[in-house]
Amino acid sequence: MFQVRFHGRGGQGVVTAAELLASAAFREDRYAQAFPSFGSERMGAPVLSFCRIDDKPIRTREPVTEPDALLIQDPTLLHQAGIVGGLRPDGYVLVNSTRGVDDLGLAELEEQHHVGRLLAVPATSLAVADLGRPLPGAPMLGGFAALTKAVSLDALLAAIAERFGDRPRVAAGNSAAARAAFDFVTDELKTVTRHA
Amino acid sequence: MRKQIEGSRAVAETVALCRPQVICAYPITPQTHIVEALGAMVKKGELNAEFLNVESEFAAMSVAIGASAAGARAYTATASQGLLYMSEAVYNAAGLGLPSVMTVANRTIGAPINIWNDHSDAMSQRDAGWIQLYAETNQEAADLQIQAFRIAEELSSPVMVCMDGFLLTHASERVDLPTQAQVDAFLPPYEPRQVLDPHDPVSIGAMVGPEAFTEVRYLAFERMRQALEVIPAVEADFGAQFGRGSGGLLKLYRTDDADLIVVALGSVLGPVKDAIDELRDGGVKAGALGITTFRPFPAEAVRVALGDDSRLRRLVVLERSLAPGAGGVVTGDLRAALATGDGGPPNTIIHTVIAGLGGRPVTRDSLRHMITSAEQGVLPEFSFLDLDRHLVDGELTRIRATRRSGPSAENILRHLAGRT
């Protein structure tokens, strides 16, 4: 089972992002479960959502406490206590930031993890460029697909197209931003691997 | 058609396929997504139904009663305080024998105010005369809606479909949604047993005095007895037509050779099964008994399922609500079921574990620990899963130390905040 925890702020689409990931995995004929952290959520307050992907039906319903991947949609949450809590030793971390991992003060975390498993992607900038709104969910997932290969870009784009099927411009913008983030992370991984 | 879909949405789409003619609703978390989706379908013209926004849950149930009495297929959904607020009308719907269907997105009841899941709401209405079905997954939550209309209309009795709030309503998972043709073939149009018709006037809702009240109530008892036959028949027919098992009275999981059986209702059965599989790999003979139909309580089916095995066995009843002063609601019914006739299995030890109150996650680790403790004979007869004894003792000490100890909920929260 591959377990993902999303961290963001109310209004940034963390719940939608978890559902899109589940939908992408479903398209690849896998079982998936997505759910929010069930708080009385408010715009701007820290929020969590979760996604599990497996090859068999998923029966557990507890929050993800030992994630294989963390998607941090808001870099201001990075230094919140416990944000990387339970992350598996070989787990992935993707941070939404225009700054590199070294500039984010994540050197210590990077040391604990394998090279190429901790990356930053400018998801908000990509969303503003392609979608016209600062909603980082789709590009974060594009970056996630490149980083973890847990789902394919094609499945993700299909999930986005279905989700925003009644709003073609939103669908196109999110797809373009997801693709751009996928390419960005693919390039980053080449660089990281070269330097390793 | 298989979809990756939010539980509430799956339920709304399935309810729409059941062709309800009147939908009345008042929003309350975590039920709201269901009626929002149905409202949108009516507005877009995808669903031909009368959608009524009402001023309270009391009105929602009253509209369902009125619509049902006028011969319409009526649907509503609620949760928690909303269910309590409509309680008088809930009893009336059953007493009058009017077959509406209501989804309860299970949420606890305050105080303390809490929006999260447990079964306190539905359990509070267990004797209202409604059939109560509990869903384990979103697939079952959707399937039970279809079965509920069929059972309700066949018996002329309202049916409550209980699905865990948030855990199911807000979870996106794989659900196989039927086609309109499949549902139409399974669920015939509503043929009311009693109807308000200007061309053939009757009155419904007579005052009945001591001379006949007992007899009318006896019929409610009799209807529930019939339900114990209708529910498995509908389950079997559903299985034949839709090709999957959903509903029915009970679910058995690895009980054949089990020395220890966890009894539970609703979505917690998923993690219970996970814990059982894991412990079985380590040689613990554990199984689970899921109660899908809680009202009527399937006492006979429970007796058959648990058999007259002479081995020493432990039953661990996982209660998702608390009956202060008594313990657990389900345990009481289970004990009564096992004690009838020749006295029931003499070698059975029953434990009650209150778990997952107000949204506390019921984790696999805790369940594994609970089962292991029972197996080793150290699980108390009555306990709370994952109770923070230190927090409780702190407040008990305060209460003993001073008369004006203040509000307990606030004290406990302050104590908790002081830890970090």
HADDOCK unambig.tbl for C-alpha pairs under 7 A between the chains (distance, minus, plus):
assign (segid A and resid 19 and name CA) (segid B and resid 172 and name CA) 6.47 0.50 0.50
assign (segid A and resid 23 and name CA) (segid B and resid 4 and name CA) 5.64 0.50 0.50
assign (segid A and resid 26 and name CA) (segid B and resid 4 and name CA) 6.38 0.50 0.50
assign (segid A and resid 31 and name CA) (segid B and resid 174 and name CA) 6.92 0.50 0.50
assign (segid A and resid 32 and name CA) (segid B and resid 173 and name CA) 6.01 0.50 0.50
assign (segid A and resid 33 and name CA) (segid B and resid 171 and name CA) 6.73 0.50 0.50
assign (segid A and resid 33 and name CA) (segid B and resid 172 and name CA) 5.52 0.50 0.50
assign (segid A and resid 33 and name CA) (segid B and resid 173 and name CA) 4.87 0.50 0.50
assign (segid A and resid 34 and name CA) (segid B and resid 171 and name CA) 5.63 0.50 0.50
assign (segid A and resid 34 and name CA) (segid B and resid 172 and name CA) 4.98 0.50 0.50
assign (segid A and resid 34 and name CA) (segid B and resid 173 and name CA) 6.83 0.50 0.50
assign (segid A and resid 35 and name CA) (segid B and resid 170 and name CA) 6.11 0.50 0.50
assign (segid A and resid 35 and name CA) (segid B and resid 171 and name CA) 4.56 0.50 0.50
assign (segid A and resid 35 and name CA) (segid B and resid 172 and name CA) 6.27 0.50 0.50
assign (segid A and resid 38 and name CA) (segid B and resid 166 and name CA) 6.50 0.50 0.50
assign (segid A and resid 59 and name CA) (segid B and resid 270 and name CA) 4.38 0.50 0.50
assign (segid A and resid 59 and name CA) (segid B and resid 271 and name CA) 5.69 0.50 0.50
assign (segid A and resid 59 and name CA) (segid B and resid 274 and name CA) 6.87 0.50 0.50
assign (segid A and resid 60 and name CA) (segid B and resid 270 and name CA) 5.79 0.50 0.50
assign (segid A and resid 60 and name CA) (segid B and resid 271 and name CA) 4.63 0.50 0.50
assign (segid A and resid 61 and name CA) (segid B and resid 167 and name CA) 6.72 0.50 0.50
assign (segid A and resid 61 and name CA) (segid B and resid 271 and name CA) 6.83 0.50 0.50
assign (segid A and resid 62 and name CA) (segid B and resid 361 and name CA) 5.55 0.50 0.50
assign (segid A and resid 62 and name CA) (segid B and resid 362 and name CA) 6.64 0.50 0.50
assign (segid A and resid 62 and name CA) (segid B and resid 363 and name CA) 5.80 0.50 0.50
